[in-house]
Amino acid sequence: MPEAQTLAPWLESARSTAAADLANAEVPTGREEVWRYTRIADIDLADYAVPDADAGTSVDPIPLPGAAAAVVVRNGRIASIDRTDALGKATVSTVSEHEGGQALLNSVRGEAADVVGHLHDAHAGDIIVIDVPRGHHVEAPIHIDVYSDVDGGLTCPHTIVRAANGASVTVFERRRSGEANQLVVPVVELDAAADARVNYLVAQQLGLNTISLEHQAATVGQQAHAVCSTAAFGGSYARVQAEMSLNGRGSSGDLLSAYFGDGEQMLDFRTFQHHNAPDTTSNLLFKGAVTGEAQSVYSGLIKVAETAPGTNAFQTNRNLKLSEGAWAYSVPNLEIEQNQVSCSHASTVGEIDEDQRYYLESRGVPTTAAEQLLVSGFFAEVIGQFPVDAVKAELQAYIDDALAADRAAQEAAA
């Protein structure tokens, strides 16, 4: 069971300030572009509260073999941090323990922009900080296992990853929850300094009664590269706002996601690719499938500042509708203030290609197996780019199993 955490005085003060801001903040509405098409109006944030310090759970972490460090978070509190020699000079700590924690907190995300941000800041426990010093390379991934299961519970996990000049690190976060009705408000901050490499992957496998409102933010310095990737499968309503700011000349970044929704789930994505410096490159590839009565929403913006000649920016969102009742919406956008750029965006919403299915069926492949092969192939492109090799097969299998279960349920109902 996690012990009660002692927060740094400056962090306690920040929590109090955020609580005051929360009391005066208004809930966003669908009239605001960043919240359009969402279910935010159906969520009463006041229905959820931080679990008591003694709210334990017996759920064990799912190990990541060979991890350089393993962090376990239970019901919003850091239960343990296990470090190995593979970390080298890198550190994994809480923001209260970190000497520069006060300056690090929200240095990438910025100040809270709305009631959801204030809610997170007012109720987050201590915060995970992964700090890699100049020129150091952490070869093995760092693993974070997050789980919550308290009815009416509010948990606000927060991860900060900083790689100094010329450093590199890969982080895998697994986020799960039980079947209790609860709200999760995660924040992820990634900071890649000049010539650094930061790779991040989250597997969102929340229970189907959990609402998730997540904010990911990354800044990328000169000649640095960052990967921010999400595998999203759970939650009744699961929203991710992902922002990548390319602030140094020659910086680059990838935004990746694979998502699968079933039943009455809604998976909601908002992305921002900010090009603020010359000769920067960003690639976005989001692929999803929805079946049953599930819905998905994607809205993305590539924004190129006048100070960013030589920009290369690409945005692709592909969606499969696997049932009559499923619904997918895709809106890519460009805002360009500079002429010397190469930018493109593409989006599709459609069903399984009939010609491809017929080709497989004509060669003796049963219809269900043909669909399984085609959906697996659809996701293989994006999962293959995820930065943690050890979990690629597991995530592909998760989608395969979900599709097989859906098809079996449809056949049984027919």
Secondary structure, DSSP 8 states (H G I E B T S, - for coil): --------HHHHHHHHHHHHHHHH-----TTSGGGTT-SGGG--GGG-B---TT----------TT-SEEEEEETTEEEEEEE-GGGTT-EEEETTTSTTHHHHTTTTT-S--SHHHHHHHHH--S-EEEEE-TT-B--S-EEEEEEE--TTEEE--EEEEEE-TT-EEEEEEEEEE-SS-EEE--EEEEEE-TT-EEEEEEEEE--TTEEEEEEEEEEE-TT-EEEEEEEE---SEEEEEEEEEE-STT-EEEEEEEEEE-TT-EEEEEEEEEE-STT-EEEEEEEEEE-TT-EEEEEEEEEE-TT-TTEEEEEEEEEEE-STT-EEEEEEEEEE--SSEEEEEEEEEE---HHHHHHHHTTT--HHHHHHHHHHHHHHHHHTT-S-GGGHHHHHHHHHHHHHHHHHHHHHH-
